Amino acid sequence: MSDHTGAAAPMDTSIRNLLRIAIPISLGSLVQFLVVLTDNFFLSHAGELELNGAGNAGLIYLTFTMILAGGSVGIQILVARFKGQNDSPQMAEAFRAGRIQLAALGGILAFVVLGINALGGWKLLIQNADVQAVFEPFLGIRAWGLIPFSILMAVEADWIGQAKTRPILFLALLMALTNVILDAMWVEGLWGGTAMGAQGAAYASFTSEVLGAAFAWLWASRKTHPESYQGRAPRNRDMERQWWALSAPVMAQFGMTIGTWASFFFFVERVGMMELKVSHLTRNAFMLAFVVCSGLGQTTRTVVSTLIGARRVDELLPTILKLASLSYGGVWLLTHGYILYPDWIASHFFEPSPGRQAMVATLGTAFVALQFYALSSILISVLQGSGFTRPVFFIEFISVGLYVFVAYAVTLVWPQPIDVIWRADWLYFICMILGASWALKVLPWRRGHPSLKMDK
């Protein structure tokens, strides 16, 4: 049975419906988090160099996937805005124009990463030759995943913009199951597979992305938005310009954010291998909060854009307060162990050692940072959902600049213990909160950005 319903149904802003939208997104992110954790489990068995080399290559890949994720935000905002206006033809046009542009961008980025890798350009980021030996082959495989990933992002953005998020969970489960089975076969050689170490993990991830993209495409074309696949419509250049106007600042913002975060790990690599391992494991612990903040941030963008499109501005503030409360509740639920039982968590990755003690201390630092993250993700998503993506880029630019300065100082100029180094995240998220609060005070965000046409 198709879950495609008429766009005329008004947006329900009750907590129950907000959770109905957010939970499939968050569970999908949780499944992906468990996949990353499984990757690290298998790679840690292969050796510290395998884990660190693949981890650093994964950060480069993550940087480029976040650029594509930024491009998907434009699709989400436009689809949600036209949904609020009860304009189904324009919703279909927004999805069609956005997915074509995003798929083309995915192909371009894949060849950029492969070209730099082939020329040895990434070696400038890595000091340890053994880590380099793992890094380059891993990235040479993973880079191809940017092509199917662009399709995944486009389809998921349409689902979220329509507030039809249930397929995201099915998609995540399919990809996770594929990845875990292939990890066991191709990293460790279980079940008749060939042990390939880090390269096996790269092949497993790429295969799951291809399968996921095919599933998403077929599901969307038959169930959630079949009208956007019908016929050979001419290019809608006006829609493409609106997509670019919304997406370009977010792509720059996301790419800059993750690129900067990746540079942090390259700084830490020069401090020591133990510190780098702790940082990669703490990154995964940090991603557990992303499970919550991603789902609620995406929900915030959709709800804000839809309510503005429907001119229900009086409901914006109460709904945002509900979303912020849910953000904190979810973060506390999933990360309370970082302060209540951090030693138990660290014991799964370290024997009793200075490394284990360092991870315990770093988890405490991360927990504090997550309290700022829970709020900043909602505030930033409000601005993006209202169409003010360019001011968010400038807020990010300033915050990132301060973050890089402090991270560089406490790693390479004045080296500190790893838990102190991670306090740079406190500064980053506080700056994001202050910047977003100021923008919400001075910008007419309740009316939406004037570049988004309200009347068709």
Protein Blocks (a to p, Z undefined) as FASTA:
>chain_A
ZZbdcfklccdfbfklmmmmmmmmmmmmmmmmmmmmmmmmmmmmnomklmmmmmmmmmmm
mmmmmmmmmmmmmmmmmmmmmmmnopaklmmmmmmmmmmmmmmmmmmmmmmmmmmmmnom
mmmmpmblklmmmmmmmmmmmmmmmmmmmmmmmmmmmmmmnopaklmmmmmmmmmmmmmm
mmmmmmnopghiacehjmlmmmmmmmmmmmmmmmmmmmmmmmmmmmlmgojddddfklmm
mmmmmmmmmmmmmmmmmmmmmmmmmmmmmnomklmmmmmmmmmmmmmmmmmmmmmmmmmm
mmmmmmmmnopaklmmmmmmmmmmmmmmmmmmmmmmmmmmmmlmmmmmpccdfklmmmmm
mmmmmmmmmmmmmmmmmmmmmmmmnopamlmmmmmmmmmmmmmmmmmmmmmmmccdfklm
mmmmmmmmmmmmmmmmmmmmmpckknopaklcfbZZ
